[in-house]
Amino acid sequence: MQELKSMACSMVVIVSFLALTTNAYAADAKKAAPTDKQMIASAMSAAPAKVAKGATIVAMEADGKMRTVRQGTNGFTCMPDNPTTPGPDPMCMDKNAMEWVHAWVARKPPTPGKVGFMYMLAGGTDASNTDPFATKPEPNNNWIKTGPHVMIVGADAGFYDMYPKSAKPDTSMPYVMWAGTPYQHLMAPVK
C-alpha cells in the first residue's frame, strides 16, 4: 500500500510539472473532462497492447489530485494525454522510470545505474533538448519535436556515449536528450 501511495505521489508531481498547472482541465473549460473509458484508452495508447493491458492507469483530477482509474498487475503505470499541452503525451513507465522522473521533477540527481524504461508511442509534447527544466522555446534552448518513441533513463553515463548528443538532433534516429546533465536519457523513435 505504501508503494502505491508513493507511486501516486510521484505521478502527482510528474503530471503537475508536465501540465505546468495544478488543474489540467481548467485551462479549457469548453471541453468536458474525459470519461474514465476515454482516459484509459488514451493512457493505453502510450504502450504496446500487452503492456498497457496490465498497467495501472492514473489520471489527474480537476482539483489536482491523482486518482487511480484502474489498478494494474505488471508494474507499469500509464497516464492519459494531458489536454493542456501542445502535443499528444500519454506515457507509460516502469517503476525505475517513475523514480527517475520524480528525481528530475524534484531537481535531485536520479539514482545512478538504476535503469528505467518509458513508452510514449503516441508521441511527446515538444521540449528543449538541452535544458531539462525549460518550459517554452527560447533562442538557445534547442526546442525539438518528437514523434512516437521509447526512452531509456537512469543508465550509467558510458551507456549514452554510444549515441549522438547533438543539441539539434535528428529525431528520426536514437539520440541523447539533456546530454551532460544528470537527467540525460536515450530517446529512440519507433516510427
C-alpha positions in Angstrom: 0.0 0.0 0.0 2.9 2.4 0.9 4.4 1.7 -2.6 1.1 2.6 -4.2 0.9 5.8 -2.2 4.5 6.7 -3.2 3.7 5.9 -6.8 0.6 8.1 -6.7 2.6 10.9 -5.1 5.3 10.6 -7.8 2.6 10.8 -10.5 1.1 13.9 -9.0 4.5 15.6 -9.2 5.0 14.4 -12.8 1.7 15.4 -14.1 1.9 18.8 -12.3 5.2 19.5 -14.0 4.0 18.4 -17.4 0.9 20.4 -17.2 2.6 23.5 -15.7 -0.6 23.8 -13.7 -2.4 22.1 -10.9 -5.6 21.9 -12.8 -5.2 20.0 -16.1 -8.8 20.7 -17.2 -9.4 24.3 -16.1 -7.4 25.8 -19.0 -10.1 24.8 -21.5 -13.5 25.0 -19.8 -15.2 24.5 -23.1 -14.2 20.8 -23.2 -15.8 18.3 -20.9 -13.5 16.3 -18.8 -12.8 12.9 -20.4 -14.6 9.9 -19.1 -12.7 7.0 -17.4 -13.1 5.0 -20.5 -11.6 7.8 -22.6 -8.7 8.2 -20.1 -8.0 4.5 -20.1 -7.9 4.4 -23.9 -5.6 7.4 -24.1 -3.3 6.1 -21.4 -3.2 2.6 -23.1 -2.1 4.2 -26.4 1.2 5.0 -24.8 2.5 1.4 -24.7 2.2 -1.9 -26.6 -1.2 -3.6 -26.0 0.2 -6.4 -23.8 2.0 -3.8 -21.5 -1.0 -1.4 -21.4 -3.4 -4.2 -20.7 -1.8 -4.9 -17.3 -0.7 -1.4 -16.4 -2.1 0.8 -13.6 -3.9 3.8 -15.1 -3.7 7.0 -13.2 -5.3 10.4 -14.0 -5.2 13.9 -12.7 -8.5 15.2 -11.2 -9.8 18.7 -11.7 -8.6 19.5 -8.1 -5.0 18.5 -9.0 -5.1 15.2 -7.1 -4.1 11.9 -8.7 -6.7 9.2 -9.0 -6.1 5.5 -9.8 -8.6 4.9 -12.6 -7.6 1.2 -13.0 -5.3 -0.9 -10.8 -2.8 -2.9 -12.8 -0.7 -6.0 -12.2 2.5 -5.7 -14.3 4.5 -2.9 -12.6 3.9 -0.3 -15.3 1.9 2.9 -14.8 0.3 4.7 -17.7 -1.3 8.1 -17.8 -3.5 9.7 -20.4 -2.7 12.7 -22.7 -2.7 16.0 -20.9 -5.1 18.2 -22.8 -3.3 21.4 -21.8 0.0 20.5 -23.5 0.5 21.2 -27.2 1.1 17.6 -28.4 0.0 14.1 -27.5 1.8 12.9 -24.5 0.3 9.8 -22.9 3.1 7.9 -21.2 3.7 4.5 -19.6 6.7 3.8 -17.4 8.2 1.1 -15.2 8.9 1.7 -11.5 12.6 2.8 -12.1 11.5 5.3 -14.8 8.9 6.7 -12.4 11.7 7.2 -9.7 13.9 8.8 -12.4 11.1 11.3 -13.4 10.4 12.0 -9.7 14.1 12.9 -9.2 14.0 15.1 -12.3 10.9 17.0 -11.2 12.3 17.4 -7.7 15.6 18.6 -9.3 17.5 15.9 -7.5 20.0 13.6 -9.1 18.5 10.2 -10.0 20.0 7.0 -8.6 23.0 6.2 -10.9 22.7 3.0 -12.8 19.0 2.4 -11.9 17.8 1.9 -15.5 14.2 2.6 -16.3 12.1 2.3 -19.4 9.3 4.6 -20.7 6.9 4.3 -23.6 5.4 7.3 -25.4 4.1 5.6 -28.5 1.6 8.3 -29.3 4.4 10.9 -29.3 5.5 13.5 -26.9 4.9 17.1 -26.1 7.7 19.3 -27.6 10.6 20.1 -25.3 14.1 21.6 -25.0 16.7 19.1 -26.0 19.3 20.7 -23.8 17.6 22.2 -20.8 15.7 19.7 -18.6 13.7 22.5 -16.9 12.7 24.7 -19.9 9.0 25.4 -20.1 8.9 27.1 -23.5 11.0 27.7 -26.6 13.8 30.2 -26.2 16.5 31.2 -28.7 19.2 28.9 -27.2 17.3 26.0 -25.6 17.1 23.8 -28.8 13.4 23.1 -28.8 12.6 19.9 -30.6 9.5 17.9 -31.8 9.3 14.2 -31.1 7.1 11.6 -32.6 6.4 8.1 -31.1 9.3 7.0 -29.1 10.6 5.0 -26.1 13.1 6.2 -23.5 15.9 4.6 -21.5 16.6 6.6 -18.4 19.0 6.2 -15.5 21.7 4.3 -17.3 25.4 4.8 -16.4 26.9 7.8 -18.3 29.0 5.5 -20.5 25.9 4.0 -22.0 24.9 7.3 -23.5 28.3 7.8 -25.1 27.3 5.3 -27.8 24.7 7.7 -29.1 24.6 11.2 -30.7 24.4 14.0 -28.2 23.8 16.9 -30.6 21.9 19.9 -29.3 19.9 19.8 -32.6 19.5 16.0 -33.1 18.0 14.1 -36.0 14.9 12.9 -34.1 14.3 10.1 -36.6 17.3 8.3 -35.1 18.2 7.4 -31.4 19.8 10.3 -29.6 20.6 11.5 -26.1 18.3 14.2 -24.7 19.7 16.5 -22.0 23.2 15.3 -22.6 25.7 16.0 -19.9 23.1 16.6 -17.2 22.1 14.1 -14.5 18.9 13.6 -16.5 20.4 12.6 -19.8 18.4 9.8 -21.4 18.1 7.9 -24.7 15.3 8.9 -27.0 14.6 6.1 -29.5 12.0 6.7 -32.2 9.7 3.8 -33.1 8.2 5.1 -36.4 
